[in-house]
């Protein structure tokens, strides 16, 4: 195990809350989409996430992921697997039906979980288990996304944050996430390592920190993609409405 009880509680709590909220959101979207068994679908997704978390924790505890002499390094296969799974699921007809029923503010609001991740990074640094550059005291500014997510989500729900602003915020969030991922990756031992100050960040391959690349970071990317797709769909739908409104005005004149 990497980190104290407080760091462990932050990461396990963040992962648990994310799984619960994703499950509830899927169930509600399934009901709106008139799926036959929405709760069964949501429970299946929750079970899959729990199995994935358990499997990655077991791999971390076994020491397989922390063999830093392996080429290529083993821990990056976890986020790649999660991202491929998300992409495949997003291409299914059921997902497209669910996407239409998820309120556009929800994927943004869920990004608040990133505050918990950044606090865990900071706590690990305080304990000497993480270099400063992967925290908000260094060059990781991903906490800004988590802090602004509730405000942007509230604006979307109230109507004063439109789809263009939502896309811009999501692009900002992706940029912050890419910066954080690149910083973490170049702090680990291996071919990507850069000459950062401090010891290499080996805790990324230990539980519970391994859940960040295994689930939390891919989930953040997935939520950004979902929100951007929703916003682009709203923009596409608003185009014909504006044209119809202009036509009606010209007809009236």
C-alpha positions as CSV (number, residue, x, y, z in Angstrom):
1,X,0.0,0.0,0.0
2,X,1.2,3.5,-0.9
3,X,0.5,6.3,1.5
4,X,-1.1,6.9,4.8
5,X,-4.6,6.2,5.9
6,X,-5.7,9.7,4.8
7,X,-4.3,9.3,1.3
8,X,-5.9,5.9,1.0
9,X,-9.2,7.2,2.2
10,X,-9.1,10.0,-0.3
11,X,-8.5,7.7,-3.2
12,X,-10.8,4.9,-2.2
13,X,-13.5,7.3,-1.3
14,X,-13.2,9.2,-4.6
15,X,-13.3,6.0,-6.6
16,X,-16.3,4.7,-4.6
17,X,-18.3,8.0,-5.0
18,X,-17.6,8.0,-8.7
19,X,-18.8,4.5,-9.2
20,X,-22.0,5.1,-7.2
21,X,-22.8,8.4,-9.1
22,X,-22.1,6.8,-12.5
23,X,-24.4,3.9,-11.6
24,X,-27.2,6.2,-10.5
25,X,-26.8,8.4,-13.5
26,X,-26.9,5.4,-15.9
27,X,-30.0,4.0,-14.2
28,X,-31.9,7.4,-14.4
29,X,-30.8,7.8,-18.1
30,X,-32.0,4.2,-18.8
31,X,-35.4,5.0,-17.3
32,X,-35.7,8.1,-19.5
33,X,-34.7,6.1,-22.5
34,X,-37.4,3.5,-21.7
35,X,-34.9,0.6,-21.5
36,X,-36.4,-2.6,-20.4
37,X,-34.2,-3.1,-17.4
38,X,-32.3,0.1,-16.6
39,X,-31.3,-0.9,-13.1
40,X,-30.0,-4.2,-14.3
41,X,-27.8,-2.3,-16.9
42,X,-26.5,0.1,-14.3
43,X,-25.8,-2.8,-11.8
44,X,-23.9,-4.6,-14.6
45,X,-21.7,-1.5,-15.2
46,X,-21.1,-1.0,-11.5
47,X,-20.1,-4.7,-11.1
48,X,-17.7,-4.4,-14.1
49,X,-16.1,-1.3,-12.5
50,X,-15.8,-3.0,-9.1
51,X,-14.2,-6.1,-10.7
52,X,-11.8,-3.8,-12.6
53,X,-10.8,-2.0,-9.4
54,X,-10.3,-5.3,-7.6
55,X,-8.2,-6.7,-10.4
56,X,-6.0,-3.7,-10.7
57,X,-5.6,-3.6,-6.9
58,X,-4.5,-7.2,-7.0
59,X,-2.0,-6.6,-9.7
60,X,-0.6,-3.7,-7.8
61,X,-0.3,-5.7,-4.6
62,X,1.4,-8.6,-6.4
63,X,4.2,-6.3,-7.5
64,X,3.7,-7.1,-11.2
65,X,3.2,-3.4,-12.1
66,X,6.2,-2.2,-10.1
67,X,8.8,-4.1,-12.2
68,X,10.5,-1.0,-13.5
69,X,12.9,-3.0,-15.5
70,X,10.1,-4.2,-17.8
71,X,10.0,-2.7,-21.3
72,X,7.6,-1.3,-22.0
73,X,6.5,-0.3,-18.5
74,X,3.5,-2.3,-17.4
75,X,1.3,0.3,-15.5
76,X,0.4,2.3,-18.7
77,X,-1.5,-0.8,-20.0
78,X,-4.2,-0.1,-17.3
79,X,-5.4,3.3,-18.6
80,X,-5.1,2.1,-22.2
81,X,-7.3,-0.9,-21.4
82,X,-9.8,1.4,-19.6
83,X,-9.9,3.9,-22.5
84,X,-10.4,1.2,-25.1
85,X,-13.2,-0.2,-23.1
86,X,-14.9,3.2,-22.8
87,X,-14.5,3.8,-26.6
88,X,-16.0,0.4,-27.4
89,X,-19.0,1.0,-25.1
90,X,-19.6,4.5,-26.5
91,X,-20.1,3.0,-29.9
92,X,-23.0,0.8,-28.9
93,X,-26.6,1.7,-29.8
94,X,-27.6,1.6,-26.1
95,X,-24.9,4.2,-25.2
96,X,-26.2,6.5,-27.9
97,X,-29.7,6.2,-26.5
98,X,-28.4,6.9,-23.0
99,X,-26.4,9.9,-24.1
100,X,-29.5,11.6,-25.3
101,X,-31.1,11.2,-21.9
102,X,-28.2,12.3,-19.7
103,X,-28.7,15.9,-18.6
104,X,-25.9,18.0,-20.1
105,X,-24.8,19.3,-16.7
106,X,-24.2,15.9,-15.2
107,X,-20.9,14.9,-17.0
108,X,-19.5,18.3,-16.0
109,X,-20.6,18.0,-12.4
110,X,-19.0,14.6,-12.1
111,X,-15.6,16.1,-12.8
112,X,-15.6,17.5,-9.3
113,X,-14.0,14.2,-8.2
114,X,-10.7,15.5,-9.5
115,X,-10.3,17.6,-6.4
116,X,-10.1,14.4,-4.4
117,X,-7.4,13.1,-6.7
118,X,-5.3,16.3,-6.4
119,X,-5.6,16.3,-2.6
120,X,-4.4,12.7,-2.6
121,X,-1.4,13.7,-4.7
122,X,-0.6,16.6,-2.4
123,X,-0.9,14.3,0.7
124,X,1.5,11.8,-0.9
125,X,4.0,14.6,-1.5
126,X,3.7,15.6,2.1
127,X,4.5,12.0,3.1
128,X,7.6,11.9,0.7
129,X,6.0,9.5,-1.7
130,X,5.4,11.9,-4.6
131,X,7.5,14.6,-6.2
132,X,6.2,18.2,-5.9
133,X,5.7,18.6,-9.6
134,X,2.7,16.3,-9.7
135,X,0.9,18.4,-7.2
136,X,-0.8,21.8,-7.4
137,X,2.3,23.2,-5.6
138,X,4.3,22.2,-8.7
139,X,3.0,22.0,-12.3
140,X,-0.3,20.0,-11.9
141,X,-3.2,22.4,-12.2
142,X,-5.9,19.8,-12.7
143,X,-7.6,20.9,-9.4
144,X,-8.9,23.9,-11.3
145,X,-11.1,21.7,-13.3
146,X,-12.6,20.0,-10.3
147,X,-13.1,23.3,-8.5
148,X,-14.8,25.0,-11.5
149,X,-16.9,21.9,-12.5
150,X,-19.8,22.6,-10.0
151,X,-20.0,26.3,-11.2
152,X,-20.1,25.3,-14.9
153,X,-22.6,22.5,-14.2
154,X,-24.9,24.9,-12.4
155,X,-24.5,27.4,-15.3
156,X,-25.5,24.7,-17.8
157,X,-28.5,23.7,-15.7
158,X,-29.6,27.3,-15.3
159,X,-29.0,28.2,-19.0
160,X,-26.4,30.9,-18.7
161,X,-23.5,28.5,-19.9
162,X,-24.2,27.6,-23.5
163,X,-22.8,24.7,-25.5
164,X,-19.9,26.7,-27.0
165,X,-18.7,27.7,-23.5
166,X,-19.2,24.1,-22.4
167,X,-17.0,22.9,-25.2
168,X,-14.3,25.5,-24.3
169,X,-14.4,24.4,-20.6
170,X,-14.0,20.8,-21.6
171,X,-11.1,21.5,-23.9
172,X,-9.5,23.4,-21.0
173,X,-10.1,20.4,-18.8
174,X,-8.6,18.0,-21.3
175,X,-5.5,20.3,-21.6
176,X,-5.1,20.3,-17.8
177,X,-5.5,16.5,-17.7
178,X,-2.9,15.9,-20.5
179,X,-0.5,18.1,-18.6
180,X,-1.1,16.1,-15.4
181,X,-0.8,12.8,-17.1
182,X,2.4,13.8,-18.9
183,X,3.9,15.1,-15.7
184,X,3.1,11.9,-13.8
185,X,4.4,9.7,-16.7
186,X,7.7,11.5,-16.9
187,X,8.2,11.2,-13.1
188,X,8.0,7.4,-13.2
189,X,11.1,5.2,-13.7
190,X,11.5,4.0,-17.3
191,X,12.1,5.4,-20.8
192,X,9.8,8.4,-20.3
193,X,11.5,9.6,-17.2
194,X,12.8,13.2,-17.2
195,X,15.3,14.7,-14.8
196,X,12.7,16.1,-12.4
197,X,13.8,17.0,-8.8
198,X,13.0,14.5,-6.2
199,X,12.7,10.7,-6.3
200,X,10.9,8.9,-9.1
201,X,7.2,8.4,-8.6
202,X,6.9,4.7,-8.0
203,X,3.7,4.9,-6.0
204,X,1.7,5.0,-9.2
205,X,2.1,1.3,-9.5
206,X,1.0,0.6,-5.9
207,X,-2.5,0.4,-4.5
208,X,-4.5,2.7,-4.1
209,X,-2.7,5.2,-6.3
210,X,-2.9,2.7,-9.2
211,X,-6.6,3.5,-9.4
212,X,-5.8,6.9,-10.7
213,X,-4.4,5.6,-14.1
214,X,-6.6,2.5,-14.0
215,X,-10.0,4.3,-13.6
216,X,-10.0,7.9,-12.5
217,X,-8.0,9.5,-15.3
218,X,-9.7,7.5,-18.0
219,X,-13.1,8.4,-16.5
220,X,-12.2,12.1,-16.6
221,X,-11.3,11.8,-20.3
222,X,-14.5,9.9,-21.0
223,X,-16.7,12.5,-19.2
224,X,-15.1,15.3,-21.2
225,X,-15.8,13.4,-24.5
226,X,-19.4,12.8,-23.5
227,X,-19.9,16.5,-22.6
228,X,-18.4,17.6,-25.9
229,X,-20.6,15.2,-27.9
230,X,-23.6,16.5,-26.1
231,X,-22.7,20.1,-26.7
232,X,-22.0,19.6,-30.4
233,X,-25.3,17.8,-30.7
234,X,-27.0,20.8,-29.1
235,X,-25.2,23.2,-31.5
236,X,-26.2,21.1,-34.5
237,X,-29.8,21.0,-33.3
238,X,-29.9,24.8,-32.7
239,X,-28.8,25.5,-36.3
240,X,-32.0,24.6,-38.0
241,X,-34.1,26.3,-35.3
242,X,-32.2,29.6,-35.9
243,X,-32.7,29.2,-39.7
244,X,-36.4,28.6,-39.2
245,X,-36.7,31.7,-36.9
246,X,-34.9,33.9,-39.5
247,X,-37.1,32.6,-42.3
248,X,-40.2,33.3,-40.2
249,X,-39.0,36.9,-39.6
250,X,-38.4,37.5,-43.3
251,X,-41.8,36.1,-44.2
252,X,-43.5,38.3,-41.7
253,X,-41.7,41.4,-43.2
